[in-house]
Amino acid sequence: MYTKNEIFEQVKKIIAENLEIDGQDIQLEHMLSMYIKDSINFIKVVVGIETVFDVEFTDKDLETDNFTDVESLVSHVLSKLEQ
């Protein structure tokens, strides 16, 4: 089982690799819109998360309103892993 911090570190790495940005600047409280500028980038990050954590996002999960900041994304992954 992953801790919230371990999930955050992995999500940060996934965001940085898929969007070609410096992951050191990514913080839990940062708005996702600071990094993810369009739906294609969002899907790239989601696919990366699904692959690394072996989870699946439903169509309802993919509504961007569900994820305002990095922490909301991390919390969602944690809840998926606890199912």
C-alpha positions in Angstrom: 0.0 0.0 0.0 1.2 3.5 -0.9 1.3 6.4 1.5 -0.2 9.7 0.3 3.4 11.1 0.1 4.6 8.2 -2.0 1.6 8.7 -4.4 2.4 12.4 -4.6 6.0 11.7 -5.5 4.9 9.3 -8.3 2.2 11.7 -9.6 4.7 14.5 -9.5 7.1 12.4 -11.6 4.3 11.4 -14.0 3.3 15.1 -14.5 6.9 16.2 -15.0 7.7 13.4 -17.5 4.6 13.7 -19.6 4.6 17.5 -19.7 8.3 17.9 -19.9 8.5 20.2 -16.9 10.7 20.3 -13.8 9.0 18.2 -11.2 10.8 19.9 -8.3 8.4 22.9 -8.6 5.2 20.8 -8.3 3.5 21.1 -4.9 0.3 19.5 -3.6 -1.5 22.8 -3.2 -0.8 24.0 -6.8 -3.6 24.2 -9.2 -3.4 21.5 -11.9 -4.0 24.2 -14.5 -0.5 25.5 -13.7 0.8 22.4 -15.5 -2.0 20.9 -17.5 -3.0 23.3 -20.2 -5.4 21.1 -22.3 -7.3 17.9 -22.3 -4.6 16.0 -24.2 -2.1 16.8 -21.4 -4.6 15.7 -18.8 -5.2 12.4 -20.6 -1.4 11.8 -20.8 -1.1 12.3 -17.0 -4.1 10.0 -16.4 -2.7 7.2 -18.6 0.6 7.5 -16.8 -1.1 7.2 -13.4 -3.2 4.3 -14.6 -0.1 2.5 -15.8 2.1 3.1 -12.7 -0.6 2.4 -10.1 -2.6 -0.2 -12.0 -5.9 1.7 -11.5 -8.5 2.7 -14.0 -10.2 6.1 -14.2 -13.9 5.9 -15.2 -15.4 8.3 -17.7 -17.0 10.1 -14.7 -13.6 10.3 -13.0 -12.2 12.1 -16.1 -14.3 15.2 -15.6 -11.7 17.9 -15.1 -13.8 19.6 -12.5 -13.0 16.6 -10.2 -9.4 17.7 -10.1 -8.7 21.3 -9.2 -5.3 20.9 -7.6 -2.5 18.3 -7.4 -3.8 17.1 -4.0 -7.2 16.3 -5.4 -5.6 14.1 -8.0 -3.4 12.4 -5.4 -6.4 11.8 -3.1 -8.3 10.3 -6.0 -5.5 7.9 -6.7 -5.3 7.0 -3.0 -9.1 6.3 -3.0 -8.7 4.1 -6.1 -6.0 2.1 -4.4 -8.1 1.6 -1.3 -11.0 0.0 -3.3 
